[in-house]
Amino acid sequence: MRYLVLACDFDGTLATEGTVSGETMAALHRLCDSGRKVVLVTGREIEDLLAIFPDVEVFDRVVAENGGVVYRPASREHKTLGEAPPPELISALRARGISPLSVGHCLVATWQPHETAVLETIRDLGLELQVIFNKGAVMILPSGVNKATGLEAALLELGLSPHNCVGVGDAENDHAFLRLCECGVAVANALPLIQERADWVTREPNGAGVTELMEKLIDGDLADLEGRLSRHAILLGTRETSEEVRLNPYGLGVLIAGSSGSGKSTIATGVLERLAERRYQFCIVDPEGDYALLENAIVLGDKQRAPTVAGALDVLEQPNRNVVVNLLGLGLDERPAFFSRLLPGLQDLRSRTGRPHWIVVDEAHHLLPASSELVSVTLPRTLSGMMLITVHPEHVAPAVLSSIDIVVAIGKSSDDTLRAFGEVVGAQPPLTLPGTKEPGEALLWTRRPRPHDPVWFRTAPPQGEHRRHVRKYATGELGEDKSFYFRGPAGRLNLRAQNLALYVQLAEGVDDETWLHHLRLKDYSRWFREAIKDEALASEAVSVEEDTSLPPRESRALIRVAIERRYTLPP
């Protein structure tokens, strides 16, 4: 099961005018009976929600106050995720006659048209607070607190990943948490921009739309929406036409094969880096210690100490941790047996949590050999989310190779590698194969779900070297010629951002005219590409720059989120 959690907005989504219909409540109970969990994500204060919705126990967690509070219905406990509103802010707002004014655990809320007075008060007091809008509501929250951060905290408590979550909402403040979820859904009554950015839009509005989504979850685990989720695809490389070759991050069995020194570990490391960047969890079984220095993973075992199955599973219990299981401390003849004990534990963890999203097996011809009697006992029926790496595909168990969906053959003998694989599975590739067999080039053969003839591509190298410079770009000192300058349409300003942290700070403070001037000239993407040397960030910025329908507030937020997703900025 891929989608183990439904994260649902309340007003305008699950509820209509504060009421959830009996049909929708019945569907919620059916969804829970299917083994899934439900998290409510609302802008309401928790006390207000409890007063109007007594059936809150149906939820495993409630994220209230637009991400500021996580409530546990089973124990009636709550955790505040942000600082309490400053008393001087409340006093100043009341002194200005702003009414109604609601004060929560970390949220202060009123309604339009008070947004201008709210912003002026925050500015005058010099407070580091943010204002979020929701269909006329004006919400003041600590900086960095939103529905996405609240949902992440709730999922972490449940031991689950956003990649196993589908979210549904209707309004401006739902953007962040819908984008966080693997699949973001808008109900039919959602604002147009929410519908435009959603992966799917229900036919029905409000609770009926949520019921429609829940039935689709129960009946088919949203399998029919797979083609809409290309935003998650992982880069493998590029073809001669500059077309990107990407890997679906869910549900595939992948084989990377080639001779020693051909670049198998390089392409695998690149894929693992990109999986980590997207926060897909992985477990690498590493017989030769090739991944001992991999970033974003905890390494268990070395030449002196053998890893344990329990230790690996303990690391993976937390959805934000990856593990490298280094087998150098085991004898060659002990390693296949260790793997046969580890794999059932990983499969059990997957059945409960959907994780790890990828199991990577290096030296697969040794751990899953054709001669092994353990393969038929320990191997799952499909190799969903498994990546096998080998020099000799013909020496891997035929039952394993038959479950492979995608083959990546790399090196000078890549065509021979594909043919060797084809002989085992009884499906030969074409006699004439593309490619020039230069270093860093590979052939990709897609067998399922939609078969394609092999294609040539140049592999995208790992970004480990770039990441060593990430701190420089985030908080270091770029030279004057590499800095970004907010100058505005008439050149009246000269605000220098010598790193990304300062850029984000200045971008929040400049006036809309200045912000839009540089946005329309695509100055932001140009700086990301030429000075920061981050093509992925530049591409994401281009998509924002080209969307002329975005208001300044939202275009700023989208670019800020794109930066924060890639770089750790100071609080």
KOLBA-339309 format. One record per residue (C-alpha): x, y, z; residue number from 1. Coordinates in Angstrom, 1 decimal. Example, Ala and Ser with C-alpha at 12.3 -4.5 7.8 and 13.67 -1.06 7.14 Angstrom:
BEGIN
       x       y       z  pos
    12.3    -4.5     7.8    1
    13.7    -1.1     7.1    2
This chain:
BEGIN
       x       y       z  pos
     0.0     0.0     0.0    1
     1.5     3.3    -1.1    2
    -0.9     5.9     0.6    3
    -1.1     5.2     4.3    4
    -2.3     8.6     5.3    5
    -5.0    11.1     4.3    6
    -4.2    14.7     5.3    7
    -7.4    16.8     5.0    8
    -8.3    20.4     5.5    9
   -11.5    21.2     7.4   10
   -13.4    24.3     6.4   11
   -14.5    24.3     2.8   12
   -13.0    20.8     2.3   13
   -14.2    18.2     4.8   14
   -16.8    20.5     6.3   15
   -19.4    22.8     4.8   16
   -20.1    25.7     7.1   17
   -18.5    23.8    10.0   18
   -20.5    20.6     9.5   19
   -19.3    17.2     8.3   20
   -22.0    15.2     6.7   21
   -23.0    11.7     7.8   22
   -21.9    10.2     4.4   23
   -18.4    11.8     4.8   24
   -18.1    10.5     8.4   25
   -19.0     7.0     7.2   26
   -16.4     7.2     4.5   27
   -13.8     8.4     7.0   28
   -14.5     5.3     9.2   29
   -14.2     3.0     6.1   30
   -10.9     4.6     5.3   31
    -9.6     3.9     8.8   32
   -10.9     0.3     8.6   33
    -8.7    -0.1     5.5   34
    -5.6     0.4     7.7   35
    -4.9     4.0     6.8   36
    -4.5     7.0     9.1   37
    -6.2    10.3     8.9   38
    -4.7    13.7     9.9   39
    -6.9    16.8    10.0   40
    -5.0    20.0     9.0   41
    -6.9    23.2     9.8   42
    -6.4    26.9    10.5   43
    -8.9    26.7    13.4   44
    -7.8    26.9    17.0   45
    -8.1    23.5    18.6   46
   -10.6    24.7    21.2   47
   -12.8    26.1    18.5   48
   -12.6    22.9    16.5   49
   -13.5    20.7    19.5   50
   -16.5    22.9    20.2   51
   -18.1    22.4    16.8   52
   -16.8    19.0    15.8   53
   -17.2    16.4    18.6   54
   -16.1    13.4    16.4   55
   -12.5    14.5    16.3   56
   -11.5    11.1    17.6   57
   -11.7     9.7    14.1   58
    -8.4    11.4    13.4   59
    -5.0    10.1    14.4   60
    -3.7    13.6    14.7   61
    -5.1    17.1    14.3   62
    -2.8    19.9    13.0   63
    -4.5    23.1    14.2   64
    -3.7    26.8    14.1   65
    -2.4    26.5    10.5   66
     0.5    24.4    11.6   67
     1.1    25.8    15.1   68
    -0.4    23.0    17.2   69
    -0.4    19.2    16.9   70
    -3.3    17.6    18.9   71
    -3.6    13.9    19.8   72
    -7.3    13.0    20.0   73
    -6.6     9.7    21.8   74
    -4.9    11.3    24.8   75
    -6.4    14.8    24.4   76
    -2.8    16.2    24.6   77
    -1.4    18.9    22.3   78
     2.0    20.2    21.4   79
     2.7    23.8    20.4   80
     5.1    24.1    17.5   81
     5.7    27.9    17.7   82
     6.1    30.6    20.3   83
     3.1    32.2    21.9   84
     1.9    35.5    20.4   85
     3.9    38.5    21.8   86
     1.7    40.3    24.3   87
     2.7    43.7    22.9   88
     1.3    42.6    19.5   89
    -2.1    41.7    21.0   90
    -2.2    45.0    22.9   91
    -1.3    47.0    19.8   92
    -3.9    45.3    17.6   93
    -6.6    45.9    20.2   94
    -5.5    49.5    20.6   95
    -6.0    49.9    16.9   96
    -9.6    48.6    17.3   97
    -9.0    45.4    15.2   98
   -12.0    43.2    15.8   99
   -12.8    40.3    15.8  100
    -9.4    39.3    17.2  101
    -8.8    35.7    18.2  102
    -5.7    34.6    20.1  103
    -4.5    30.9    20.1  104
    -1.5    29.1    21.4  105
     0.7    30.6    18.7  106
    -1.9    32.0    16.3  107
    -3.5    35.4    16.1  108
    -6.4    35.7    13.7  109
    -8.7    38.4    12.3  110
   -10.4    39.1     9.0  111
   -10.0    41.4     6.0  112
    -9.9    44.3     5.6  113
    -7.6    44.5     8.7  114
    -4.6    43.0     6.8  115
    -3.0    46.4     6.3  116
    -3.3    47.4     9.9  117
    -1.9    44.0    10.9  118
     1.2    44.4     8.6  119
     1.8    47.9     9.8  120
     1.6    46.8    13.5  121
     4.1    44.0    12.9  122
     6.4    46.3    11.1  123
     6.2    49.1    13.7  124
     7.0    46.6    16.6  125
     9.8    45.0    14.6  126
     8.5    41.5    15.1  127
     9.6    38.5    13.0  128
     6.1    37.2    12.2  129
     4.3    36.1     9.0  130
     0.8    36.8     7.8  131
    -1.1    34.1     6.0  132
    -4.4    34.5     4.2  133
    -7.3    32.0     4.0  134
   -10.4    33.1     2.1  135
   -10.7    36.4     3.9  136
    -9.1    35.2     7.2  137
    -5.9    37.0     8.2  138
    -3.6    34.8    10.4  139
    -0.5    35.9    12.2  140
     2.0    33.1    12.9  141
     5.7    32.7    13.9  142
     8.0    32.8    10.9  143
     8.3    29.4     9.2  144
     5.1    27.9    10.7  145
     2.5    26.7     8.2  146
     0.3    23.7     7.5  147
     3.2    21.8     5.9  148
     5.5    22.1     8.9  149
     2.7    21.1    11.2  150
     1.8    18.1     9.0  151
     5.5    17.0     9.0  152
     5.5    17.1    12.8  153
     2.4    15.0    13.0  154
     3.6    12.5    10.5  155
     6.9    12.2    12.4  156
     5.0    11.3    15.5  157
     3.2     8.6    13.6  158
     6.4     7.3    12.0  159
     5.2     8.0     8.5  160
     6.5     9.9     5.5  161
     4.9    12.7     3.4  162
     5.7    10.4     0.4  163
     3.0     8.0     1.7  164
     0.5    10.8     2.3  165
    -2.3    12.2     0.1  166
    -3.5    15.7     1.0  167
    -6.7    17.5     0.1  168
    -7.6    21.2     0.5  169
    -9.3    24.2    -1.0  170
    -7.7    27.5    -0.1  171
    -4.6    29.7    -0.1  172
    -3.2    28.3     3.1  173
    -3.3    24.8     1.8  174
    -0.6    25.3    -0.9  175
     2.3    24.3     1.3  176
     0.9    21.1     2.7  177
    -0.6    19.9    -0.6  178
     2.8    20.4    -2.2  179
     4.5    18.4     0.6  180
     2.3    15.4     0.1  181
     3.1    12.8    -2.5  182
    -0.3    13.5    -4.1  183
    -2.0    16.8    -3.7  184
    -5.8    17.0    -4.3  185
    -8.2    19.9    -4.6  186
   -11.9    19.6    -4.1  187
   -14.1    20.9    -6.9  188
   -14.9    24.1    -4.9  189
   -11.3    25.0    -4.3  190
    -9.8    28.3    -5.4  191
    -8.7    28.2    -9.1  192
    -5.0    28.5    -8.3  193
    -5.3    25.5    -5.9  194
    -7.0    23.5    -8.6  195
    -4.4    24.5   -11.1  196
    -1.5    23.3    -8.9  197
    -3.1    20.1    -7.6  198
    -2.3    16.7    -9.0  199
    -6.0    15.9    -9.2  200
    -9.3    17.7    -8.7  201
   -12.4    15.9    -7.5  202
   -15.6    16.0    -9.4  203
   -17.6    16.9    -6.2  204
   -17.2    19.8    -3.8  205
   -16.5    19.9    -0.1  206
   -17.1    16.7     1.9  207
   -18.5    14.9    -1.2  208
   -15.2    15.5    -2.9  209
   -13.3    14.1     0.0  210
   -15.5    11.1     0.0  211
   -14.8    10.6    -3.7  212
   -11.1    10.7    -2.9  213
   -11.4     8.3     0.0  214
   -13.3     5.8    -2.1  215
   -10.6     6.0    -4.8  216
    -8.0     5.4    -2.1  217
    -9.8     2.3    -0.7  218
   -10.5     0.8    -4.2  219
    -7.2     1.3    -5.9  220
    -4.7     3.2    -3.7  221
    -4.8     6.0    -6.3  222
    -2.9     3.9    -8.9  223
    -4.8     5.6   -11.7  224
    -3.2     9.0   -10.7  225
     0.4     7.7   -11.0  226
     0.9     9.5   -14.4  227
     0.1    12.8   -12.8  228
     2.9    12.7   -10.3  229
     5.9    13.4   -12.7  230
     7.0    16.2   -10.4  231
     8.6    13.6    -8.2  232
    10.6    11.9   -10.9  233
    14.4    11.4   -10.2  234
    16.9    12.6   -12.8  235
    19.1     9.9   -14.3  236
    20.7    11.9   -17.1  237
    20.0    13.5   -20.5  238
    19.7    12.3   -24.1  239
    21.4    13.9   -27.1  240
    18.3    16.0   -27.7  241
    18.8    17.4   -24.1  242
    15.6    15.6   -23.1  243
    15.9    14.5   -19.5  244
    15.8    10.8   -18.6  245
    14.0    10.4   -15.3  246
    13.1     7.5   -12.9  247
     9.7     7.1   -11.3  248
    10.5     7.1    -7.6  249
     7.9     4.5    -6.6  250
     7.2     0.9    -7.3  251
     9.9    -0.1    -9.8  252
    12.5    -2.8    -9.9  253
    15.7    -1.4   -11.3  254
    18.9    -3.1   -12.4  255
    22.2    -1.2   -12.9  256
    24.7    -3.4   -14.6  257
    28.1    -3.0   -16.2  258
    31.8    -4.0   -16.0  259
    34.1    -3.0   -13.1  260
    35.0     0.6   -13.3  261
    32.2     1.4   -15.7  262
    30.4     3.9   -13.4  263
    27.7     1.8   -11.7  264
    28.5     3.2    -8.3  265
    28.6     6.7    -9.7  266
    25.1     6.6   -11.3  267
    23.7     4.8    -8.2  268
    25.2     7.5    -5.9  269
    23.7    10.2    -8.0  270
    20.3     8.6    -7.8  271
    20.6     8.1    -4.0  272
    21.6    11.8    -3.6  273
    18.5    12.9    -5.5  274
    16.3    10.5    -3.5  275
    17.7    12.0    -0.3  276
    17.1    15.5    -1.5  277
    13.5    14.6    -2.1  278
    13.4    12.8     1.3  279
    12.7     9.3     0.0  280
    14.0     6.9     2.5  281
    16.5     4.2     1.3  282
    18.5     1.3     2.7  283
    21.7     0.3     1.0  284
    23.1    -3.2     1.4  285
    26.8    -2.6     0.7  286
    29.0    -5.8     0.6  287
    32.2    -4.0    -0.4  288
    32.1    -0.7     1.6  289
    31.6     1.4    -1.5  290
    29.0     3.7     0.1  291
    30.8     4.2     3.5  292
    31.2     8.0     2.8  293
    27.7     8.6     1.4  294
    26.1    11.7     2.8  295
    22.6    11.7     4.1  296
    22.9     8.2     5.5  297
    23.9     6.4     8.7  298
    26.5     3.8     8.1  299
    26.3     0.6    10.2  300
    29.2    -1.8    10.1  301
    32.9    -1.7     9.0  302
    35.8    -4.0     8.6  303
    36.0    -4.6    12.3  304
    32.3    -4.7    13.2  305
    29.4    -6.5    11.5  306
    26.1    -4.7    11.3  307
    22.9    -6.2    12.8  308
    19.5    -6.6    11.3  309
    17.9    -5.0    14.4  310
    20.3    -2.1    14.2  311
    19.4    -1.4    10.6  312
    15.6    -1.6    11.2  313
    15.9     0.6    14.3  314
    17.6     3.4    12.2  315
    14.8     3.1     9.6  316
    12.0     3.4    12.1  317
    12.4     7.2    11.8  318
    11.2     8.3     8.3  319
    13.9    11.0     8.0  320
    16.9     8.6     8.3  321
    18.6     6.5     5.6  322
    21.0     3.6     6.3  323
    24.0     2.0     4.7  324
    24.4    -1.6     5.9  325
    28.2    -2.2     5.4  326
    28.9    -6.0     5.2  327
    32.7    -5.8     5.3  328
    32.7    -7.2     8.8  329
    31.1   -10.4     7.6  330
    32.8   -13.2     5.7  331
    32.0   -13.6     2.1  332
    30.0   -16.8     2.7  333
    28.1   -15.1     5.6  334
    26.7   -12.2     3.6  335
    23.9   -13.9     1.6  336
    22.5   -15.4     4.8  337
    22.6   -12.0     6.5  338
    20.8   -10.4     3.6  339
    18.2   -13.2     3.7  340
    17.5   -12.2     7.3  341
    17.5    -8.5     6.6  342
    15.1    -8.5     3.7  343
    12.0    -9.9     5.5  344
    12.5    -7.2     8.2  345
    12.6    -4.5     5.5  346
     9.4    -5.9     3.9  347
     7.6    -6.0     7.3  348
     8.6    -2.3     7.9  349
     7.3    -1.5     4.4  350
     4.0    -3.2     5.1  351
     3.5    -1.0     8.2  352
     4.9     2.3     7.0  353
     5.5     2.2     3.3  354
     9.2     2.6     3.9  355
    12.0     2.3     3.1  356
    11.0     3.6    -0.3  357
    14.1     2.0    -1.9  358
    16.2    -1.0    -1.1  359
    19.5    -0.9    -2.9  360
    21.5    -4.1    -3.2  361
    25.0    -3.8    -4.4  362
    26.9    -6.9    -5.7  363
    23.5    -8.5    -6.3  364
    25.1   -11.5    -8.1  365
    26.6   -12.4    -4.8  366
    23.7   -11.7    -2.5  367
    21.0   -13.0    -4.9  368
    22.9   -15.7    -6.8  369
    21.4   -18.0    -9.4  370
    22.4   -21.0    -7.3  371
    20.9   -19.8    -4.0  372
    18.0   -21.8    -2.5  373
    17.3   -18.8    -0.2  374
    16.1   -16.6    -3.0  375
    12.7   -18.3    -3.5  376
    12.1   -18.1     0.3  377
    13.1   -14.5     1.0  378
    12.4   -12.7    -2.2  379
     9.1   -10.7    -2.4  380
     6.8   -11.5    -5.3  381
     7.7    -8.2    -6.9  382
    10.8    -6.1    -6.7  383
     8.9    -2.9    -6.0  384
    11.3    -0.1    -4.9  385
    14.4    -2.2    -5.3  386
    17.6    -1.3    -7.1  387
    20.1    -4.1    -7.9  388
    23.7    -3.4    -8.9  389
    25.9    -6.0   -10.5  390
    28.8    -6.8   -12.8  391
    27.2   -10.0   -13.9  392
    23.4    -9.9   -14.5  393
    23.6   -13.5   -15.9  394
    24.7   -14.7   -12.4  395
    21.7   -13.2   -10.6  396
    18.8   -15.5    -9.8  397
    16.4   -15.7   -12.9  398
    13.4   -15.1   -10.6  399
    15.0   -11.8    -9.6  400
    15.8   -10.6   -13.1  401
    12.3   -11.5   -14.3  402
    10.9    -9.0   -11.9  403
    13.1    -6.1   -13.2  404
    11.2    -3.3   -14.8  405
    14.1    -1.0   -15.9  406
    17.6    -2.0   -16.9  407
    20.5     0.6   -16.9  408
    23.5    -0.8   -18.7  409
    26.6     1.3   -18.4  410
    30.1     1.1   -19.8  411
    31.8     0.0   -23.1  412
    30.0    -3.3   -23.0  413
    26.6    -1.9   -22.3  414
    25.0    -3.6   -25.4  415
    26.5    -7.0   -24.3  416
    25.1    -6.4   -20.8  417
    21.6    -5.8   -22.1  418
    21.8    -9.0   -24.2  419
    23.1   -11.0   -21.3  420
    20.1    -9.8   -19.2  421
    17.7   -10.5   -22.1  422
    19.0   -14.1   -22.5  423
    18.1   -14.8   -18.8  424
    14.6   -13.3   -19.0  425
    13.8   -14.4   -22.6  426
    13.2   -10.9   -23.9  427
    16.0    -9.7   -26.2  428
    16.6    -6.0   -27.0  429
    17.0    -4.9   -30.6  430
    20.2    -6.2   -32.4  431
    21.2    -2.6   -33.1  432
    21.6    -0.5   -29.9  433
    22.1     3.2   -29.7  434
    25.0     5.0   -28.0  435
    28.7     5.7   -28.3  436
    29.8     3.8   -25.2  437
    31.9     6.7   -23.9  438
    32.6     7.2   -20.2  439
    29.5     8.4   -18.4  440
    27.1     7.1   -21.1  441
    24.5     4.4   -20.5  442
    21.6     2.5   -22.1  443
    18.2     2.4   -20.5  444
    15.7    -0.4   -21.3  445
    12.2     0.1   -20.0  446
    10.3    -3.2   -19.8  447
     7.4    -2.2   -17.6  448
     4.9    -0.6   -17.1  449
     5.1     0.7   -20.7  450
     7.8    -1.1   -22.7  451
    10.3     1.0   -24.7  452
    13.3     0.1   -26.9  453
    16.6     1.0   -25.2  454
    17.7     4.6   -25.3  455
    21.1     6.2   -24.9  456
    21.7     8.9   -22.3  457
    24.6    10.6   -20.6  458
    24.4    10.1   -16.8  459
    24.0    13.0   -14.4  460
    27.0    12.9   -12.0  461
    26.6    13.0    -8.2  462
    26.5    16.4    -6.7  463
    28.7    15.6    -3.7  464
    31.3    18.2    -4.8  465
    28.7    20.8    -5.2  466
    27.3    20.1    -1.7  467
    30.6    20.8    -0.1  468
    30.1    24.3    -1.4  469
    26.4    24.6    -0.3  470
    27.3    26.3     2.9  471
    29.2    28.9     1.0  472
    26.2    29.7    -1.2  473
    23.8    29.6     1.8  474
    25.6    31.7     4.3  475
    29.1    32.5     3.0  476
    30.5    35.6     1.3  477
    30.1    35.7    -2.5  478
    32.1    38.4    -4.2  479
    30.6    41.6    -5.4  480
    30.5    40.3    -9.0  481
    28.6    37.2    -7.8  482
    26.2    38.9    -5.5  483
    22.6    39.7    -6.3  484
    21.5    43.3    -6.3  485
    18.0    44.5    -5.8  486
    18.0    47.7    -7.7  487
    14.3    48.2    -8.9  488
    13.0    49.5   -12.2  489
    14.7    52.9   -11.9  490
    17.9    51.7   -10.2  491
    17.0    53.7    -7.0  492
    18.0    50.8    -4.8  493
    21.4    49.1    -4.3  494
    20.6    46.2    -1.9  495
    23.3    43.6    -2.1  496
    22.7    39.9    -1.3  497
    26.1    38.1    -1.0  498
    24.5    34.7    -0.2  499
    21.1    33.0    -0.3  500
    20.2    33.7     3.3  501
    20.5    37.4     2.8  502
    18.7    37.2    -0.6  503
    15.7    35.6     1.1  504
    15.7    38.2     3.8  505
    15.9    41.1     1.3  506
    13.3    39.5    -1.0  507
    10.8    39.5     1.9  508
    11.5    43.2     2.6  509
    11.6    44.9    -0.8  510
     8.5    46.5    -2.2  511
     6.3    44.7    -4.8  512
     7.5    46.9    -7.7  513
    11.1    46.0    -7.1  514
    10.3    42.3    -6.6  515
     8.3    42.1    -9.8  516
    10.9    44.1   -11.8  517
    13.5    41.5   -11.3  518
    11.0    38.6   -11.6  519
     9.8    39.7   -15.0  520
    13.5    40.1   -16.2  521
    14.2    36.6   -14.9  522
    17.0    38.0   -12.9  523
    16.4    35.5   -10.1  524
    16.8    32.3   -12.2  525
    19.8    33.9   -14.0  526
    21.6    34.5   -10.6  527
    20.8    30.9    -9.4  528
    22.2    29.5   -12.6  529
    25.3    31.6   -13.1  530
    26.4    32.6    -9.5  531
    24.9    29.8    -7.3  532
    25.5    27.2   -10.1  533
    22.3    25.4    -9.2  534
    20.5    24.5   -12.4  535
    17.6    22.7   -10.6  536
    16.9    25.8    -8.5  537
    17.1    28.0   -11.6  538
    14.6    25.8   -13.5  539
    12.2    26.0   -10.6  540
    12.6    29.8   -10.4  541
    11.9    30.0   -14.2  542
     8.5    28.3   -13.7  543
     7.6    31.0   -11.1  544
     8.9    33.8   -13.3  545
     6.9    32.7   -16.3  546
     3.6    32.4   -14.3  547
     2.2    35.9   -14.7  548
    -0.9    35.0   -12.7  549
     1.0    34.8    -9.4  550
     0.6    37.7    -7.0  551
     3.9    39.0    -5.6  552
     3.3    37.4    -2.2  553
     3.0    33.9    -3.7  554
     5.9    34.2    -6.1  555
     8.1    35.3    -3.2  556
     6.9    32.3    -1.2  557
     7.5    29.8    -4.0  558
    11.0    30.9    -4.6  559
    11.8    31.0    -0.9  560
    10.5    27.4    -0.5  561
    12.5    26.2    -3.4  562
    15.7    27.7    -1.8  563
    14.9    26.3     1.6  564
    14.3    22.9     0.2  565
    17.8    22.7    -1.1  566
    19.8    24.8     1.4  567
    19.9    24.9     5.2  568
    19.5    28.6     6.0  569
    20.1    30.1     9.5  570
    16.9    30.5    11.5  571
